[in-house]
Amino acid sequence: MTMSIVQHKRDLSADTDRNNSPGMWADCPLLELAIGSRSGIRIRDDFLVNAAEDGADTDGYQRYIDTSNTIRNLVVDVTALATGSRGGVLRLATDATDNDGPTIQQQNANGGAQILIGNTAGAAWKLYFEARIRKTIADDGSALFVGLAQLGTPADNGLLADDTGDLVDSISAIGWRVKHVNGGTTGQNAKLDFVYQDAAQTVPVVTLASAATMVASTWIKVGFVYDPNAIAAEKIRLYINGQEQSSYVTTANIDAATFPENDAMSFVFGAKNGSATAMDVDIDWYDIVQLYD
């Protein structure tokens, strides 16, 4: 006899706390996946330990770190009760050098990327992605990207381009970005966009522009869900602080040459200076689930 597991849900209203967003994860069968009654993978990191700070890639991640930049864990008070005070935090920090920027990607030296988004038979697997991030300056003087990308992005200009902070040409990627210049003028508020790009393309497609304004030193949760069984107009749903947005990636979008369909990708987080001002971007955690049935 088949038994269903009842998963009790929290309040689905918007929040920025350090938990996964219930509004996005409510239908994800995490318990079934954990006990083996569903097939799939879960890749989650709370960054409790960054085993190779500013060093060799020995812990399942590869890094690119410009001169005088760092990728390090923050000191966290695990006894504090304030929201967001527990768990690990990883900080990507730059010095006051224009176009500097560190990148970290989940990638072993001999391992492949694990995540696919596709409509074709054998690759149409449901996917959940969410991350909790913040930046220390409120304006667009620093760029960032968090999401999925093809392997090899931890390199000089391997993820974000100089002078714009946009995705570099000819990489496959999908996720959330902040560019150096929003609206054509420097010094504007840092706006989050949801974008994707196929490796054969040179300009990312923007699904949702200026979706949220990043506030200095304030956490925000960003995510997306690819559901191959969703209606054609809503194949990828976008989430900010657990709230579904009104723009979607469609079946037609996924099947177009501009989308990284069936491209193997993995988690990536990167930053890029847009001026001679030091800046930090932090990630509290990321969580990825892909179901194979």
C-alpha positions in Angstrom: 0.0 0.0 0.0 1.3 3.4 -0.9 1.5 5.9 1.9 1.7 9.6 1.5 3.7 11.7 4.0 1.9 14.7 5.4 4.2 17.8 5.5 2.9 20.6 7.7 3.5 24.0 6.2 4.4 27.3 7.8 2.8 30.7 6.9 3.2 31.4 3.2 3.5 35.2 3.5 6.7 37.0 2.5 9.7 36.7 4.8 13.5 37.2 4.7 14.3 34.8 7.5 17.0 32.1 7.2 14.6 29.3 6.5 13.6 28.1 3.0 10.6 30.0 1.7 7.4 27.9 2.4 5.6 29.5 -0.5 8.2 28.2 -2.9 9.0 24.8 -1.4 5.5 23.8 -0.2 5.1 21.1 -2.8 8.7 19.8 -2.8 8.8 16.2 -1.5 11.9 16.7 0.7 10.9 13.9 3.2 10.2 11.4 0.4 13.5 12.3 -1.2 15.3 11.8 2.1 13.9 8.3 2.7 14.3 7.2 -0.8 10.7 6.9 -1.9 11.4 9.6 -4.6 14.3 9.8 -6.9 16.4 12.9 -7.2 19.2 15.0 -5.7 19.5 17.7 -3.1 22.5 20.1 -3.0 22.4 22.4 0.0 25.1 24.4 1.7 24.7 26.6 4.8 28.4 27.5 4.6 29.1 26.4 8.1 32.6 25.6 6.9 34.6 27.1 4.0 37.4 24.6 4.0 39.7 26.4 1.6 39.4 30.1 2.5 41.4 32.0 -0.2 43.1 28.8 -1.0 43.1 25.7 -3.1 39.9 24.2 -4.4 39.7 21.1 -2.2 36.1 21.2 -0.8 33.8 20.7 -3.8 34.1 24.3 -4.9 36.3 26.2 -7.3 37.2 29.8 -6.8 38.5 32.8 -8.6 39.9 35.5 -6.3 41.4 38.8 -7.7 44.4 40.3 -5.9 43.5 41.5 -2.4 40.0 40.0 -2.7 38.8 37.3 -0.4 36.2 34.5 0.0 35.8 33.8 3.7 33.3 32.7 6.3 32.0 35.4 8.6 32.2 35.0 12.4 28.6 34.1 13.4 27.3 34.1 17.0 25.5 30.8 17.2 24.1 31.6 20.7 22.3 34.7 19.5 18.5 34.5 19.0 18.1 37.3 16.5 16.7 36.3 13.1 19.5 35.2 10.8 22.1 35.0 13.5 22.6 31.2 13.3 24.3 29.1 10.6 27.1 30.0 8.3 27.6 33.0 6.1 30.1 33.2 3.2 31.4 36.6 2.2 32.9 37.6 -1.2 34.9 40.8 -0.6 36.8 43.1 -3.0 39.3 45.8 -2.4 38.9 49.3 -3.8 39.8 48.3 -7.4 37.4 48.8 -10.3 36.4 45.5 -12.1 37.8 43.3 -9.4 35.6 40.4 -8.3 35.6 36.9 -6.7 33.5 33.9 -7.9 32.8 30.6 -6.2 31.2 27.6 -8.0 30.2 24.2 -6.8 32.5 22.1 -8.9 35.1 19.4 -8.3 38.3 19.3 -10.4 37.1 16.0 -12.0 33.4 16.2 -11.5 30.6 17.3 -13.8 27.7 19.6 -13.3 24.5 18.0 -12.0 21.6 20.3 -13.0 19.6 20.3 -16.2 16.6 22.2 -17.4 14.9 20.7 -20.5 11.7 19.8 -22.1 13.0 16.7 -23.9 12.2 13.2 -22.7 14.7 12.0 -20.1 15.6 15.6 -19.0 12.3 17.2 -18.1 13.0 17.1 -14.4 11.4 19.4 -11.8 13.9 21.8 -10.3 13.9 24.0 -7.2 16.6 26.7 -6.5 16.7 29.3 -3.7 19.4 31.4 -2.1 19.6 34.0 0.6 22.0 36.9 -0.2 22.8 40.5 0.7 25.2 43.2 -0.3 26.8 45.8 1.9 26.2 48.8 -0.4 22.8 49.8 -1.6 23.7 51.3 -5.0 24.7 49.6 -8.2 28.4 50.2 -7.7 28.8 46.5 -7.3 27.3 43.7 -9.5 26.5 40.2 -8.5 25.0 37.0 -9.9 23.6 34.0 -8.1 22.1 30.9 -9.8 23.3 28.2 -12.1 26.0 28.2 -14.7 28.1 26.0 -16.8 31.4 24.8 -15.2 34.5 26.9 -15.5 33.1 30.3 -14.5 35.7 30.9 -11.6 38.2 32.7 -13.8 39.1 36.2 -14.7 36.0 37.6 -16.4 34.6 34.0 -16.3 31.2 35.0 -15.0 30.7 38.8 -14.9 32.0 41.2 -17.4 34.2 44.3 -16.7 32.5 47.7 -16.8 28.9 46.4 -16.9 28.8 43.5 -14.4 26.5 41.6 -16.7 27.0 37.9 -17.7 30.0 37.4 -19.9 29.5 36.4 -23.5 29.0 32.7 -24.4 28.3 31.0 -21.1 25.2 29.1 -20.2 23.6 30.5 -17.0 20.2 31.2 -15.3 19.5 33.2 -12.2 19.4 36.5 -10.5 21.7 39.5 -11.2 22.5 43.0 -10.3 24.4 45.0 -12.9 26.7 48.0 -12.3 24.4 50.4 -14.0 20.6 50.3 -13.7 18.7 52.5 -16.0 21.7 53.9 -17.7 23.0 56.0 -14.8 25.5 55.1 -12.1 24.7 55.4 -8.5 21.2 54.1 -8.8 19.6 51.6 -6.5 20.8 48.0 -6.9 18.0 46.3 -8.8 17.6 42.5 -9.2 16.8 41.0 -12.6 16.1 37.4 -13.5 18.0 36.4 -16.6 19.2 33.4 -18.6 21.6 32.9 -21.4 22.7 30.0 -23.7 26.4 29.5 -24.3 25.9 30.3 -28.0 24.5 33.8 -27.2 26.2 37.0 -26.2 23.4 38.9 -24.4 21.2 37.4 -21.6 17.4 37.4 -21.9 15.7 39.3 -19.1 12.5 37.6 -17.9 11.9 40.0 -15.0 13.6 43.4 -14.7 14.0 45.4 -11.6 12.1 42.8 -9.6 13.3 44.1 -6.3 15.6 46.7 -4.8 18.5 45.5 -2.7 18.8 47.4 0.6 22.3 47.7 2.1 23.2 44.9 4.6 19.7 43.4 4.3 19.0 39.8 3.4 16.8 38.8 0.5 15.8 35.4 -0.7 15.6 34.7 -4.5 14.6 31.5 -6.2 12.9 29.8 -9.1 11.1 26.5 -9.8 11.1 24.7 -13.1 8.0 22.5 -13.4 7.8 20.5 -16.7 4.2 19.7 -15.9 3.1 23.3 -15.5 1.1 25.1 -18.2 3.2 26.3 -21.2 2.9 29.9 -20.1 4.4 29.2 -16.6 7.2 26.6 -16.9 9.6 28.5 -14.6 8.1 30.4 -11.7 10.2 33.2 -10.0 10.2 33.9 -6.3 11.4 36.8 -4.1 11.2 36.3 -0.4 8.9 33.3 -1.0 6.4 35.3 -3.1 5.6 34.2 -6.7 6.3 36.9 -9.2 4.0 37.7 -12.2 6.6 37.0 -14.9 7.4 33.5 -16.1 9.7 31.5 -18.4 7.5 29.8 -20.9 7.8 26.6 -23.0 8.6 28.7 -26.0 11.3 30.5 -24.1 12.9 27.2 -23.0 12.8 25.8 -26.6 14.4 28.9 -28.1 18.1 29.1 -28.9 18.6 31.7 -26.3 17.8 29.4 -23.4 20.4 27.0 -21.8 18.2 24.0 -22.4 19.8 20.6 -21.5 23.1 22.4 -20.6 24.7 20.9 -17.5 25.1 23.6 -14.8 25.9 24.0 -11.1 25.5 26.6 -8.3 27.5 29.8 -8.8 27.9 33.1 -6.8 30.0 35.9 -8.0 30.6 39.7 -7.7 32.2 42.4 -9.6 33.3 45.9 -8.6 31.9 48.8 -10.7 34.1 51.5 -9.2 37.2 51.9 -7.0 35.2 51.2 -3.8 35.5 48.1 -1.7 32.4 46.1 -1.3 31.1 42.8 0.1 28.4 40.4 -1.0 27.2 37.6 1.3 25.4 34.3 0.9 23.7 32.6 3.8 22.8 29.4 2.0 21.6 27.9 -1.2 19.4 24.9 -1.8 18.8 23.0 -5.0 16.5 20.0 -5.5 16.1 18.2 -8.8 13.6 15.3 -9.0 14.1 12.4 -11.4 10.6 11.0 -11.3 
